Amino acid sequence: MSPDPGQQHEVAALAADNAVMETEIALADLERIRPLLRGDAGMARGQFRFHRESALAVAEGHVSATLTLTCQRCLGEMTLPVDADSRLAFVESATASAEVTGSREPVIAQNGQVSLATLIEEELLLALPLAPMHRDSDCVARSEPQAETRQKPFAGLRDLMKN
């Protein structure tokens, strides 16, 4: 099934039907991640398998995309492939998230609904490094020879102390 990624879906109904939802969304349409990207061309793909576990609606998800970011070392363009798996548990409120145990991450489903675009965007945000950087061998800033000039801030102090 390939629904509109922004459409809201009833989590309880998806879990009851053991639904498998798969969709693609343009990176340019993800409002919270777009400002963090150097280029917003490309697509993000997500697949989520919903079911019930005890009293909770849960899902296993997989998100993939190739993000174009700015290297914080050389300020050049870099790509970051994202291939992330997630185990989600849907709850109605932040207080109910305390009931989620194990390896599942709580997701607040407002009014029992969630959009696949939101789930995909959350996973991409979690996959972003704090400071994206090329590998040392790929970074222009690392490949330029650095002039080794050792500074000695107290070199003149020795002469002053002799007098």
N, C-alpha and C positions, 0 to 999 in steps of 0.2 A: 504494500500500500504506500503511495507517495502523496500524502496530503500537503496542503498549504502549510509551510513551516510556522507561520505566525498564528494559525488558527488555534483556538483554545479547545482542549479535549478534556472530557470527564475522566479523571484518573481511575475512579472506581469501576467505570464501565470497561475501560481498557484492560484493567487487571482481571476483571471477571471473564472477559473474552480471551484472556491470554494473548492479547494483540501484539503483533510485531509491526512497528512503525518505522519506516525508512524515508528519509527526505534529504534534499540538498537545499542549501540557501547561499546566496551570494554574500561574500564577506562584506561588501558595501552596504548590505542591509542590516548588519549587526551593529547597532548604534553604540553600544558600550565598548566594543573592541576596535571599531573603525579609527578612533583618534590615536590608538596605540600603534597602528600599522603605518609603514612607509608607503605602501601601495595596497589598495583594497581590491585588486583584481583577483579573481579566483572564487572557488566555491568551497564550502564546508559541507561535509556529509555526516549524517548521524543515523544510527540505527538503535532502536530501543525495544526490548522485549519485556512486556508488562505481565505481571502475575501477582498472586496473593501469597503472602508469607505470614502466617499467623493472622492477625487482624489487620495487617498493613498492606497497602498497595505498594508494590516494589517494582523496580525495573533494573535490568542490566543494559548498559549502553556502550556504544563504541562511536567515537567521534574522530574524524580525520580531516585534515586541511594542511595546506602549505601557506604559512604566513610570511609576509615580507616585512621585515623589521629594520630598525637602524641599530647598527653595532655601536655600543656605547664607548668602545675603545677608539675606533678609527672614524666613526660617524658615517661609515659606508653602508651600503645596502647588504642585507643578509637574508637568507631564507631559513625558516624554522619549520621542519616537517612535524606535524602533531598527529599522533596516533594514540589516543587515550581511551582506556576502558574505565567504566564507572559502575558502581553498585549503589543505587538510589532507593530511598524509602520516602514515600510521600506522606506529609503530615499537614494538619490544618493550621497549626500555629507554632510559634517559637517554643512555647512551653511544652507542646507535645513532642518536640524534637528530642527531648530528654529520654523518651521511651525507645528511641532508635538505638539498638545495640549492635555489636559486632562490627563488621567491615562496611556497613551501609552508611551512606551520607544522607542526612535529612534534607529534604527539599520541601519548602513550604508551598503547598498548592492552594492558592487563594480560591475560596469557594469551591474547592475540590477540583479545580481545573489547572491545566498546565499547557504551555505551547512547546513544541519541539524546538523552535528557534531559541527560546530561552534556555532550554537544556543544553543545546549545542553551544550557545554563547558562554554559558557558565563553565563548561568543560574547557573551552579554548582559553578563557581568562585564567583558569587554574593552571593551565599548561604553560603559560607565559613565564619566562624567567624574570627575576627582579631587574636585572641589567643584562639585556641580550648582548652577546658578544660572539664574534667569530671564534673558531678554534685558533689557537696560537699560530699554527702553521698557515692559516688562511687570512689572517688579519694584516692589513697593510701597515698598521701602526707597529706591529711586532716585527715585520720583515725589514723595516728601515733600520739601518745601523744606528745605534745610540752612542753618542759621544760620551765617553766616560770622563767626566771632569769631577774630581773629588773635591768637595768643598771642605775647608778646615776653618770653621768660624772662630776658633780660639788660637789660631797660629800666631797672631801678634801678641797674645797674652804672655807667652814665655819671655819675649824680649822686654816687656814692661815689668815683669817680676824680677828680672836680673838687675834692674836699675834701682 
